[in-house]
Amino acid sequence: MDTRTIGQRNEETKEVSITVDLGPQIARVAISDEVIARFKDLIARRVFVPGGKLPPERDLAVALAVSRPTLRQALRALQILGVIRSRQGSGSYLAETAADILREPLEFALAMKGIVKTDLFETRCTLEVKLASLAADRRSEEDLAAMREALARMRQSFGNPEKWCEHEIHFHDCIVRAARNAVMSTVMEMLSYMLMESRMETVRLLTDYATSYEAHEKVFVQIEKRDAKAAARTMTQHFEMMETRAKECQILRPLQDEDQSPKSTEK
């Protein structure tokens, strides 16, 4: 077996040199697909790490025993999927976070299905209620400290929509991390990005910061108490309040209104 390698990671630059065993050379059957599968394996084994710089193209081609055109084809596919990022004059890098991967393809898929804001909001609500419950069971003292800090910054941001939104999102992110569910965490990252515009619209029209703050604080209290059911209940109440405000601001409309499309006048 050929043990061409791709090696040790420079901790300062995160660049991988050709010294770590990549396994056998790729069989010449659907080679570009095999290259993509090998990348998946290397990422899973942390040979390539989030944000890390990939080896030069010529070295990758030699290590994998594929032609450079074949490698470029696979790298282009990975770039479209968001797995890697190309930086002019610097090289290629693995995506920083899992949420970067498939984000644009997902947005295209949702656009083709005619997904509306209500669908995204309902999905986020469903996930975050469960995440609050899990966070109550799994949170650490470090998680609680991060939530307290986010709440403190929210309190300091009354009347400042941009800052409030930044710290409010961070508070919710703290809950997601405390839940320790990698799949739901990734989905939430993607949803949060797609909902950013509507979240900012809602916050800009927020007048009662104190009531909104108290809703977040109630969720935190139940997570701190490790009361999973109460944490889920208070998160549900928080989303009900947000939904009411969003509908009042016409950011979210009743589903039947959003589903309506222009009717043909042809006989």
C-alpha positions in Angstrom: 0.0 0.0 0.0 1.3 3.5 -0.9 1.5 5.6 2.2 1.8 9.0 0.7 1.1 11.4 3.5 -0.2 14.8 4.3 0.9 15.6 7.6 1.6 17.6 10.7 -0.4 20.7 11.2 1.4 24.0 12.0 -0.4 25.2 15.1 0.3 28.9 14.3 -0.9 28.9 10.7 -3.1 25.8 10.8 -1.5 24.7 7.5 -1.1 21.0 6.9 2.2 19.7 5.4 2.5 16.4 3.6 3.4 14.0 6.5 0.2 12.4 7.7 -1.0 9.2 6.2 -3.8 9.7 3.8 -4.5 6.0 3.2 -4.2 4.2 -0.1 -4.2 6.1 -3.5 -7.6 6.7 -4.9 -8.9 4.2 -7.4 -9.6 5.6 -10.8 -13.3 5.1 -10.6 -15.4 8.3 -10.2 -12.2 9.9 -9.1 -13.6 13.4 -8.2 -16.2 11.7 -6.0 -13.5 9.7 -4.3 -11.5 12.8 -3.7 -14.5 14.5 -2.0 -15.1 11.3 0.1 -11.4 11.4 1.1 -11.7 15.1 2.2 -14.8 14.1 4.3 -12.7 11.4 6.0 -9.7 13.8 6.6 -12.0 16.4 8.2 -13.6 13.8 10.4 -10.2 12.6 11.5 -9.2 16.3 12.1 -6.3 16.2 9.7 -8.0 19.2 8.2 -9.4 21.5 10.8 -12.0 24.3 10.6 -10.3 27.5 9.3 -7.1 25.6 8.5 -5.1 26.2 5.4 -5.0 23.3 2.9 -1.7 22.0 1.5 -0.7 23.4 -2.0 -2.7 21.9 -4.9 0.4 20.2 -6.4 1.2 18.4 -3.1 -2.4 17.3 -2.7 -2.5 15.9 -6.2 0.7 13.9 -5.6 -0.4 12.6 -2.2 -3.8 11.5 -3.5 -2.3 10.2 -6.8 -4.8 12.2 -9.0 -4.3 14.7 -11.8 -4.4 18.4 -11.0 -7.4 18.9 -13.3 -9.3 16.1 -11.4 -8.3 17.6 -8.0 -9.4 21.1 -9.2 -12.8 19.6 -10.2 -13.3 18.2 -6.7 -12.1 21.3 -5.0 -14.5 23.4 -7.1 -17.4 21.2 -6.0 -16.3 21.5 -2.3 -16.1 25.3 -2.8 -19.6 25.5 -4.2 -20.8 23.5 -1.2 -19.0 25.9 1.1 -16.6 23.3 2.5 -13.6 25.2 1.4 -12.9 28.9 0.8 -10.3 30.3 -1.7 -8.4 33.4 -0.7 -6.7 35.3 -3.5 -2.9 35.0 -3.3 -3.2 32.9 -0.1 -4.6 29.5 -1.0 -7.6 27.4 0.1 -8.9 27.0 3.6 -11.5 24.8 5.2 -14.7 26.6 6.3 -14.6 28.2 9.7 -17.9 26.7 10.9 -20.2 24.0 10.0 -22.9 26.6 9.2 -20.8 27.8 6.3 -21.3 24.4 4.6 -24.3 24.1 2.3 -25.7 27.5 3.4 -26.0 28.9 -0.1 -27.3 25.6 -1.6 -29.8 25.4 1.2 -31.0 29.0 0.5 -31.4 28.1 -3.2 -33.4 25.0 -2.2 -35.6 27.0 0.2 -36.1 29.7 -2.5 -37.2 27.0 -5.0 -39.8 25.6 -2.5 -41.2 29.0 -1.8 -40.3 28.9 1.9 -41.7 31.9 3.8 -40.5 33.6 7.0 -43.3 31.9 9.0 -41.8 28.5 8.1 -38.4 29.5 9.3 -39.7 31.1 12.5 -41.7 28.0 13.4 -38.7 25.8 12.8 -36.5 28.0 15.0 -39.1 28.0 17.7 -39.5 24.2 17.7 -35.7 23.7 17.9 -35.0 26.3 20.5 -37.7 25.0 22.9 -36.0 21.6 22.8 -32.6 23.2 23.1 -33.6 25.1 26.2 -34.8 21.9 27.8 -31.5 20.1 26.9 -29.5 23.1 28.1 -31.2 22.8 31.5 -30.0 19.3 31.8 -26.5 19.7 30.4 -25.3 23.3 31.2 -22.0 23.9 32.9 -21.0 26.7 35.2 -19.1 28.2 32.3 -22.3 28.1 30.2 -24.2 29.9 33.0 -21.5 32.6 33.2 -21.7 33.2 29.5 -25.5 33.6 29.7 -25.2 36.0 32.6 -22.7 38.1 30.6 -25.0 38.1 27.6 -27.9 39.2 29.7 -25.9 42.0 31.4 -24.9 43.3 27.9 -28.5 43.1 26.8 -29.5 45.2 29.8 -26.9 47.8 28.9 -28.2 47.9 25.3 -31.7 49.1 26.0 -32.7 51.6 23.2 -29.8 50.5 20.9 -31.3 48.0 18.4 -28.0 46.9 16.8 -26.3 46.2 20.1 -29.4 44.6 21.6 -29.8 42.3 18.6 -26.1 41.3 18.8 -26.2 40.4 22.5 -29.7 38.8 22.3 -28.4 36.5 19.5 -25.3 35.7 21.7 -27.6 34.8 24.6 -29.5 32.3 22.4 -26.2 31.0 21.1 -25.1 30.3 24.6 -28.2 28.1 25.1 -27.5 26.3 21.9 -23.9 25.5 23.0 -25.1 24.4 26.5 -27.5 21.9 24.9 -24.5 20.1 23.3 -26.3 18.7 20.3 -24.1 19.1 17.3 -26.8 18.6 14.7 -29.3 21.1 16.1 -26.4 23.5 16.7 -25.5 23.4 13.0 -29.1 23.8 11.9 -29.6 26.8 14.3 -26.5 28.5 12.9 -27.9 28.3 9.4 -31.4 29.4 10.5 -30.0 32.4 12.5 -28.1 33.6 9.5 -31.2 33.4 7.3 -33.4 35.1 9.9 -31.0 37.9 10.7 -32.8 40.5 8.5 -36.3 39.8 10.1 -34.7 39.7 13.6 -33.2 43.1 13.0 -36.6 44.4 11.6 -38.4 43.3 14.8 -35.8 44.7 17.1 -35.8 48.1 15.4 -39.5 48.4 16.3 -39.0 47.2 19.8 -40.1 49.8 22.4 -40.4 47.7 25.6 -36.9 46.4 26.1 -37.5 45.6 29.7 -40.3 43.1 29.0 -38.2 41.4 26.3 -35.2 41.3 28.7 -37.4 39.7 31.4 -38.5 36.9 29.0 -34.9 36.0 28.4 -34.0 36.2 32.0 -36.9 33.8 32.9 -35.4 31.2 30.5 -32.0 31.6 32.1 -33.4 31.1 35.6 -35.0 27.8 34.7 -31.8 26.6 32.9 -29.9 27.6 36.0 -32.3 25.6 38.2 -31.9 22.6 35.9 -35.7 22.5 35.3 -35.9 21.2 31.8 -39.7 21.4 31.5 -39.9 24.9 32.9 -37.1 26.0 30.6 -39.0 24.7 27.6 -42.2 26.4 28.8 -40.6 29.8 29.3 -38.8 29.5 25.9 -42.2 28.8 24.3 -43.7 31.9 26.1 -40.7 33.9 24.8 -41.4 32.9 21.2 -45.1 33.5 21.6 -44.3 37.1 22.6 -41.9 37.5 19.6 -44.5 36.1 17.2 -47.1 38.5 18.5 -44.7 41.5 18.0 -43.6 40.3 14.6 -47.2 40.0 13.4 -48.0 43.4 14.8 -45.1 44.8 12.8 -46.2 42.7 9.7 -42.8 41.0 9.6 -44.7 37.7 10.0 -48.1 37.3 8.4 -50.7 34.6 9.0 -49.7 31.5 7.0 -52.7 31.7 4.7 -51.7 35.2 3.7 -48.1 34.2 3.0 -49.2 31.2 1.0 -51.4 33.2 -1.3 -50.1 33.7 -4.8 -51.6 35.8 -7.6 -54.5 34.0 -9.3 -54.7 33.7 -13.0 -57.5 35.7 -14.6 -57.6 33.5 -17.7 -60.9 31.7 -18.3 
